[in-house]
């Protein structure tokens, strides 16, 4: 491989690692875009390689967020467990029933777009509250998993986690685009906690997805290792950067990333 391409892949990997860890999205759609546009890799193979990359970057980000106290292993495993059932169902589904990829892409992009727009609404609300109370401390600093009640909403949200896992496996996007707004909007978690928990769930689910892709898929390991190496470095920096970003700014950032990825899915094959 040309030296210039190696450098480009490493740079993109670092950039995507920062974006993915800060926004809690995993970065699967970003990785796939580079592989498709630069190397003309078929979308199925790009999806398989993306799963391999995400297990590297999300694993490092998970460890970093856990050390920061932003992750609860028990809650993450419960949420990820339902999403994993969706991924397993998707595996069986693809074996017996082919799916129209264009229709799937449009559905996923629509969900992501709505989530991004809703996140913008929350960002404006957070900004208004910050100005109203003139509070310089981020809300996530007083959040405690010990007092967080997730069970009251869990029964109603199980299908959504299942669907997120189902779509994550089919599309190779990791599920973070759905997990972050779900945790933030539906469960009421602070955005900093939502992105950290989403990254953790992506890692747990990614263990299964990557194992399946490695077994029955086609992975471009050289490209995956180069992008993944950069993503690991970017993830380490991104998790530290996340601590310094105010709540409403992070919400705006996540919203822009979601909307941008949704547009990308609408118009890029």
Rosetta blueprint (number, residue, H / E / L):
1 X L
2 X L
3 X H
4 X H
5 X H
6 X H
7 X H
8 X H
9 X H
10 X H
11 X H
12 X H
13 X H
14 X H
15 X H
16 X H
17 X H
18 X H
19 X H
20 X H
21 X H
22 X H
23 X H
24 X L
25 X L
26 X L
27 X L
28 X H
29 X H
30 X H
31 X H
32 X H
33 X H
34 X H
35 X H
36 X H
37 X H
38 X H
39 X H
40 X L
41 X L
42 X L
43 X H
44 X H
45 X H
46 X H
47 X H
48 X H
49 X H
50 X H
51 X H
52 X H
53 X H
54 X H
55 X H
56 X H
57 X H
58 X H
59 X H
60 X H
61 X H
62 X H
63 X H
64 X H
65 X H
66 X H
67 X H
68 X L
69 X L
70 X L
71 X L
72 X L
73 X H
74 X H
75 X H
76 X H
77 X H
78 X H
79 X H
80 X H
81 X H
82 X H
83 X H
84 X H
85 X H
86 X H
87 X H
88 X H
89 X H
90 X H
91 X H
92 X H
93 X H
94 X H
95 X H
96 X H
97 X L
98 X L
99 X L
100 X L
101 X H
102 X H
103 X H
104 X H
105 X H
106 X H
107 X H
108 X H
109 X H
110 X H
111 X H
112 X H
113 X H
114 X H
115 X H
116 X H
117 X H
118 X H
119 X H
120 X H
121 X H
122 X H
123 X H
124 X H
125 X H
126 X H
127 X H
128 X H
129 X H
130 X H
131 X H
132 X H
133 X H
134 X L
135 X L
136 X L
137 X L
138 X L
139 X H
140 X H
141 X H
142 X H
143 X L
144 X L
145 X L
146 X L
147 X L
148 X L
149 X L
150 X L
151 X H
152 X H
153 X H
154 X H
155 X H
156 X H
157 X H
158 X H
159 X H
160 X H
161 X H
162 X H
163 X H
164 X H
165 X H
166 X H
167 X H
168 X H
169 X H
170 X H
171 X H
172 X L
173 X L
174 X L
175 X L
176 X H
177 X H
178 X H
179 X H
180 X H
181 X H
182 X H
183 X H
184 X H
185 X H
186 X H
187 X L
188 X L
189 X L
190 X L
191 X H
192 X H
193 X H
194 X H
195 X H
196 X H
197 X H
198 X H
199 X H
200 X H
201 X H
202 X H
203 X H
204 X H
205 X H
206 X H
207 X H
208 X H
209 X H
210 X H
211 X H
212 X H
213 X H
214 X H
215 X H
216 X H
217 X L
218 X L
219 X L
220 X L
221 X H
222 X H
223 X H
224 X H
225 X H
226 X H
227 X H
228 X H
229 X H
230 X H
231 X H
232 X H
233 X H
234 X H
235 X H
236 X H
237 X H
238 X H
239 X H
240 X H
241 X H
242 X H
243 X H
244 X H
245 X L
246 X L
247 X H
248 X H
249 X H
250 X H
251 X H
252 X H
253 X H
254 X H
255 X H
256 X H
257 X H
258 X H
259 X H
260 X H
261 X H
262 X H
263 X H
264 X H
265 X H
266 X H
267 X H
268 X L
269 X L
